[in-house]
Amino acid sequence: VPASLKVAVRFRSSDVPSSARIQVNQSTNEVTLTSPEGVITTHHFDWLHDEGARQGDIYESIGAPVVASVFNWYNSTIFAYGQTGS
């Protein structure tokens, strides 16, 4: 893992207000939000997981490469915000 900041999102539809419209494109790792006022914004992430993702899936795509980079003498951190499977 080269020196950089990577962003991962685990998207759950229950986290979205019912008045907003969401489109999740896992092939491009993009989430497009349409507000009730019709404002459209698109956000790109390095990893995008939907509500069907298992903890093991998330570890394999995010955690395992970070752990491997530690063994190659890179400093690494995973910062998780929100409910993390507890």
Secondary structure, 3 states (H helix, E strand, C coil): CCCCCCCEEECCHHHCCCCCEEEEECCCCEEEEECCCCCEEEEECCEEECCCCCHHHHHHHHHHHHHHHHHCCCCCCCCCCCCCCC
